[in-house]
Every structure is written in structure tokens, then in C-alpha cells.
Amino acid sequence: MSETALATYAGELKAWRERMGLTQQAFADKLGYSAALVAAVEQCKRSPTADFAARCDEVTDAPGTFARWQVQVARESYPAFFAPVLAFERDAMRIHGWEIGAVPGLLQTEDYARALIRASRSQDSDDAVERMVTARAERQAILTREQPPVLWFVLDEGILHRVVGSRSVMADQLDKIIMLASAPGVVLQVLPFAGGDHAGTDGPISVYEFADAPSVCYTECYGGGRIVEARAEVADLVMAMNLIRASALLPRESLELIRKIRE
């Protein structure tokens, strides 16, 4: 991950804090965060969350300044081909997804995300991995806002059986999926092994629906991804999503299967 935006944020945070004549502890007290976190951000060891950035804006009386830098930091925590998806997630009214390899990022626990990232980026430092974990967890802030998007995900059954990190990490991840599956505005289905042939063999699909703009899709393969905006292609992917749902278990049956696997 490029550290340009993170270094900029860290430098400006330190400069504003020193201009105000505050120690890290005093500044942290005003933010409502720990001095250790302030120090970690200033040393580029932790990425700022959106809430942390908002508090920095308030404390420094610089509306929007740290929030804008935080957006750039978040974008740099992802490959260039995925960065535009962050805006789609933020603005979408409804998010539909099909996943064949891993739990979707919006549903992951931090430990599950950490294990996935570490497995694919064994050469990265612990600090770099933690910044990616923080960025991934930050995406889930859309689920707790006043009007969160409706989520409708279909998961391949293999995702639920494959142990990521450890049995304990996987148990916590399944618990989170069970909790979310019971929440309003969330629909989860499982495509079982017994489902046979299905329309999702080409890979994961995400569909983003907006209130005042055409739907956009995103597909991904190893080492890359593609944003689909052409109307005909979007229609094809929406049809594929519908066919996948038709092959999947009903939501109630899916929840029963997830609970059985968890046990």
C-alpha cells in the first residue's frame, strides 16, 4: 500500500496538534481516543477511521479537512481496481452479492479479515496488514448508519466449512453471519453443495443499486477486478444473480444450515 496519503494525514495531525500546544495525551483526551492511538496514527502505524477523522476536524476546527484525507487513506488501503467500489458501497440503497471464495468484506470479523489478508500478503509488515484490516472494518460503518443499505448475499457453502485463521476465528465469523442474517434489511442465502450446476461458477458478483443513478456491477478474479456499467452487461449480471438465488436455499433454510455448521 502506498503510504502517501497516510503520511500526509500523520504529518498534518502532528502539525495541528503542536500548533495547538497539546501533547499527544491532551489531544487524545479532546478526541475521546487513547494517546496510544494518536501516537500510532502520527507514526503511520494505524490508519485513521472516519470517526477519528471527524473528531480531528472538530477538535482542530478544520471542518472536512481530516475527513478528506481519511478518504484518501482508505482508498490507498485497496488495489486501484477496487478503490471505486468504496463509493458504490457508500452510496448504494441496495447491495447484492454472490461470493464463492470467502465471506464478503462487509460481513467479515476483524480476525477473519486479518487471517485472509495475512495469507495472501505474507511479505507485508504487521503494521501494513493492520492498516488493511482497519480499512476493511471501516467499510462496515455503512451498516450502522441511520439508513443502511439493504444487503442480499448468497454464499457458497464451501465458505462456511473452510476454516480461516483458526477454529475459534471461524466460530466467531459464523456467529457474526448468524447475527446479521437475523437483522432487518439483511437477506442471506447459502448455495449448498447439493445445488448442482449454477450460474455463479465464473466468480463473485456484486450489484449496487442507487436511488438516482443506474445500477453498477463489480466482478473480480485473481489479482484484478472489473466495474461493469454498460446496461446490457449489468442486465446479464443481474440475471446471473437471480439464477444463483434460485439455486440457493431459502433464507430460513440457509440460517439453519449455518447454525448446524457452527455447532
Backbone torsions as a table, in degrees:
resi	resn	phi	psi	omega
1	MET	NA	131.7	173.6
2	SER	-64.3	140.5	-178.2
3	GLU	-103.5	11.3	-176.2
4	THR	-57.0	-53.7	-178.4
5	ALA	-66.8	-40.4	179.6
6	LEU	-64.4	-41.9	178.5
7	ALA	-64.2	-38.6	177.2
8	THR	-62.8	-46.9	178.9
9	TYR	-59.7	-46.9	-177.9
10	ALA	-61.5	-43.5	-179.4
11	GLY	-65.5	-42.4	-180.0
12	GLU	-68.7	-37.8	178.0
13	LEU	-60.5	-46.9	179.7
14	LYS	-64.1	-41.4	-179.3
15	ALA	-63.9	-45.1	178.5
16	TRP	-63.9	-41.6	-179.3
17	ARG	-63.0	-45.6	-179.1
18	GLU	-69.0	-34.7	177.0
19	ARG	-62.8	-32.0	178.3
20	MET	-82.9	-3.7	178.6
21	GLY	70.2	32.8	-176.1
22	LEU	-113.2	142.6	170.9
23	THR	-75.3	168.4	177.0
24	GLN	-60.2	-37.7	179.6
25	GLN	-66.1	-44.9	-178.7
26	ALA	-65.8	-39.9	178.6
27	PHE	-66.4	-41.5	178.8
28	ALA	-61.8	-38.8	178.8
29	ASP	-61.0	-39.3	178.9
30	LYS	-68.9	-34.7	180.0
31	LEU	-73.7	-30.7	-172.5
32	GLY	87.7	19.1	176.9
33	TYR	-119.5	175.1	-179.5
34	SER	-83.2	152.7	176.1
35	ALA	-63.7	-31.3	179.5
36	ALA	-63.3	-38.0	179.2
37	LEU	-69.5	-43.1	177.9
38	VAL	-58.0	-45.1	179.8
39	ALA	-62.9	-41.2	-178.4
40	ALA	-65.6	-39.2	178.0
41	VAL	-67.1	-43.6	-179.9
42	GLU	-64.4	-25.4	179.9
43	GLN	-95.9	7.8	179.5
44	CYS	63.0	27.4	177.8
45	LYS	-95.5	-18.5	177.6
46	ARG	-134.7	144.6	175.8
47	SER	-88.2	141.5	177.9
48	PRO	-73.4	140.8	173.7
49	THR	-84.7	170.1	178.7
50	ALA	-63.0	-38.3	179.5
51	ASP	-67.4	-42.2	177.8
52	PHE	-59.8	-44.2	179.6
53	ALA	-63.5	-40.3	179.1
54	ALA	-63.0	-40.4	178.3
55	ARG	-67.0	-36.4	176.1
56	CYS	-62.4	-40.7	177.9
57	ASP	-60.7	-42.3	-178.2
58	GLU	-68.4	-46.9	-175.2
59	VAL	-67.6	-36.6	-179.2
60	THR	-88.9	-6.0	-176.6
61	ASP	57.5	44.3	179.0
62	ALA	-126.6	69.7	-173.0
63	PRO	-51.7	125.9	174.8
64	GLY	83.2	-14.3	-174.6
65	THR	-65.7	-57.9	-179.0
66	PHE	-69.8	-30.2	178.1
67	ALA	-62.7	-40.9	179.4
68	ARG	-65.7	-42.3	178.7
69	TRP	-65.1	-36.8	-178.8
70	GLN	-63.8	-37.1	177.6
71	VAL	-60.9	-41.4	179.3
72	GLN	-67.5	-38.4	176.8
73	VAL	-60.9	-45.2	-179.9
74	ALA	-61.6	-40.9	-179.8
75	ARG	-63.2	-36.6	-178.7
76	GLU	-75.2	-7.6	178.2
77	SER	-85.4	0.6	-178.9
78	TYR	-131.1	156.8	174.7
79	PRO	-60.0	153.7	-177.8
80	ALA	-57.8	-33.5	-177.2
81	PHE	-71.3	-19.7	-179.0
82	PHE	-98.0	-23.6	-173.8
83	ALA	-49.6	-42.2	179.5
84	PRO	-61.6	-23.6	-178.3
85	VAL	-64.4	-27.7	179.5
86	LEU	-58.4	-41.3	178.6
87	ALA	-68.9	-36.8	177.9
88	PHE	-62.1	-45.4	179.5
89	GLU	-61.8	-39.8	-177.3
90	ARG	-68.1	-36.2	-172.1
91	ASP	-98.6	-13.5	-173.9
92	ALA	-71.2	143.9	172.2
93	MET	-84.1	-33.7	-179.7
94	ARG	-138.5	137.4	178.4
95	ILE	-124.1	122.5	178.8
96	HIS	-112.8	139.4	-179.4
97	GLY	-147.9	148.5	172.4
98	TRP	-124.0	125.9	-178.8
99	GLU	-125.6	134.6	-176.6
100	ILE	-115.5	-18.6	-173.7
101	GLY	-112.7	-31.7	-175.6
102	ALA	-155.7	163.5	175.2
103	VAL	-60.0	135.8	179.3
104	PRO	-57.2	146.2	-178.0
105	GLY	-54.9	-35.6	-179.0
106	LEU	-68.6	-13.9	-177.4
107	LEU	-112.1	-1.5	-173.0
108	GLN	-77.2	146.1	166.9
109	THR	-79.2	163.2	179.4
110	GLU	-65.3	-38.6	-179.6
111	ASP	-66.3	-39.2	177.4
112	TYR	-64.6	-46.4	179.0
113	ALA	-60.8	-42.8	-179.4
114	ARG	-60.8	-43.6	-179.5
115	ALA	-65.3	-41.9	178.5
116	LEU	-63.0	-46.7	-177.6
117	ILE	-65.0	-44.7	-179.3
118	ARG	-62.9	-38.2	-178.9
119	ALA	-63.1	-34.3	-177.4
120	SER	-95.9	-10.1	-177.0
121	ARG	-133.5	57.9	-175.8
122	SER	-64.2	-20.3	-178.1
123	GLN	-85.5	-11.6	-175.9
124	ASP	-79.4	153.4	177.3
125	SER	-72.2	161.6	177.1
126	ASP	-60.4	-38.7	179.2
127	ASP	-62.4	-41.7	179.9
128	ALA	-64.6	-41.8	178.7
129	VAL	-63.4	-42.6	-179.3
130	GLU	-64.0	-35.5	177.4
131	ARG	-64.2	-38.3	178.8
132	MET	-69.3	-38.2	177.9
133	VAL	-63.5	-44.8	178.8
134	THR	-59.9	-43.4	-179.5
135	ALA	-64.4	-40.0	179.8
136	ARG	-66.9	-41.8	178.6
137	ALA	-65.2	-34.0	-179.2
138	GLU	-63.5	-29.6	178.2
139	ARG	-59.1	-29.4	-175.4
140	GLN	-75.5	-3.5	177.5
141	ALA	-60.7	-25.7	180.0
142	ILE	-65.2	-20.5	-176.7
143	LEU	-80.4	-15.2	-177.9
144	THR	-111.8	6.3	178.5
145	ARG	-76.2	173.3	-173.9
146	GLU	-59.9	-40.1	178.0
147	GLN	-125.9	82.0	-178.8
148	PRO	-72.0	158.2	176.8
149	PRO	-70.5	153.8	171.6
150	VAL	-76.6	133.5	179.2
151	LEU	-111.5	134.9	174.5
152	TRP	-137.4	103.2	-177.4
153	PHE	-115.7	143.0	169.8
154	VAL	-115.5	126.1	-179.2
155	LEU	-112.1	136.4	172.2
156	ASP	-67.3	140.9	-176.5
157	GLU	-58.9	-31.0	-179.5
158	GLY	-58.4	-30.8	178.4
159	ILE	-59.5	-37.2	-175.1
160	LEU	-76.6	-25.5	-179.1
161	HIS	-89.5	-30.0	-175.2
162	ARG	-71.5	120.3	-178.3
163	VAL	-79.3	118.7	177.5
164	VAL	-108.6	126.1	-179.9
165	GLY	83.4	-73.3	178.8
166	SER	-166.6	172.4	177.6
167	ARG	-62.3	-37.0	179.7
168	SER	-66.7	-44.0	177.9
169	VAL	-61.1	-42.7	-178.1
170	MET	-69.1	-36.2	178.1
171	ALA	-62.3	-44.4	178.5
172	ASP	-63.0	-37.8	179.5
173	GLN	-65.8	-42.6	178.4
174	LEU	-65.4	-37.2	176.5
175	ASP	-60.3	-40.5	180.0
176	LYS	-66.8	-41.1	178.4
177	ILE	-62.2	-42.3	178.8
178	ILE	-61.9	-43.2	179.4
179	MET	-62.6	-46.0	-178.4
180	LEU	-67.7	-35.3	-179.5
181	ALA	-64.1	-21.9	-179.7
182	SER	-96.2	-1.4	-176.2
183	ALA	-86.0	150.0	176.8
184	PRO	-65.8	144.4	177.7
185	GLY	81.2	7.4	179.3
186	VAL	-126.5	126.9	175.7
187	VAL	-120.1	122.9	178.1
188	LEU	-122.7	132.0	175.6
189	GLN	-127.4	154.4	177.1
190	VAL	-117.9	131.2	172.3
191	LEU	-90.5	108.3	-172.6
192	PRO	-76.4	161.2	175.9
193	PHE	-55.6	-34.5	-177.8
194	ALA	-76.0	-1.5	-177.1
195	GLY	-67.7	-18.9	177.5
196	GLY	70.8	-148.5	-178.8
197	ASP	-62.3	140.9	178.7
198	HIS	-151.5	170.3	-172.8
199	ALA	-87.7	5.7	-174.6
200	GLY	-105.4	16.2	-174.6
201	THR	-70.1	-20.0	-178.3
202	ASP	-74.2	-16.1	178.8
203	GLY	134.3	-179.0	-175.8
204	PRO	-67.0	152.6	178.8
205	ILE	-135.4	137.9	171.3
206	SER	-127.9	137.6	178.1
207	VAL	-125.2	128.5	-178.6
208	TYR	-116.2	122.1	178.8
209	GLU	-106.6	136.3	-177.1
210	PHE	-119.3	158.9	-178.9
211	ALA	-70.9	-36.0	-172.2
212	ASP	-133.2	28.3	179.4
213	ALA	-152.0	156.8	179.5
214	PRO	-63.9	154.2	178.0
215	SER	-66.0	151.3	178.6
216	VAL	-128.3	145.1	178.3
217	CYS	-118.6	159.5	176.9
218	TYR	-139.5	130.1	176.2
219	THR	-124.5	154.5	-173.2
220	GLU	-140.3	146.4	172.6
221	CYS	-135.4	-179.3	-177.2
222	TYR	-61.5	122.1	176.0
223	GLY	76.7	11.2	-179.9
224	GLY	-169.6	169.3	179.3
225	GLY	-152.8	164.9	-177.9
226	ARG	-140.3	129.3	174.6
227	ILE	-88.8	130.3	-177.3
228	VAL	-114.1	119.5	-179.7
229	GLU	-121.8	-18.6	179.0
230	ALA	-60.8	130.7	-171.8
231	ARG	-56.1	-43.0	-177.3
232	ALA	-65.7	-41.7	179.8
233	GLU	-68.8	-38.6	176.5
234	VAL	-60.2	-43.7	179.3
235	ALA	-61.0	-39.7	178.7
236	ASP	-63.5	-41.6	-178.8
237	LEU	-72.1	-35.1	175.3
238	VAL	-63.7	-40.5	176.7
239	MET	-62.6	-42.0	178.1
240	ALA	-60.4	-41.8	177.8
241	MET	-60.5	-43.0	-179.3
242	ASN	-64.5	-39.1	178.2
243	LEU	-67.1	-37.7	177.2
244	ILE	-63.6	-44.3	178.6
245	ARG	-61.2	-38.0	-179.1
246	ALA	-65.6	-27.1	179.3
247	SER	-86.9	-13.3	-174.7
248	ALA	-86.5	165.2	174.0
249	LEU	-69.5	155.2	173.4
250	LEU	-63.1	156.8	-179.6
251	PRO	-53.0	-43.0	-179.5
252	ARG	-64.4	-43.5	178.5
253	GLU	-66.4	-35.7	178.7
254	SER	-63.9	-43.2	179.7
255	LEU	-64.1	-39.1	177.8
256	GLU	-62.3	-40.8	179.4
257	LEU	-66.6	-42.6	179.8
258	ILE	-61.6	-42.0	179.1
259	ARG	-65.2	-37.9	179.0
260	LYS	-64.4	-43.8	178.6
261	ILE	-64.9	-39.2	179.2
262	ARG	-61.9	-38.9	-179.6
263	GLU	-68.5	NA	NA
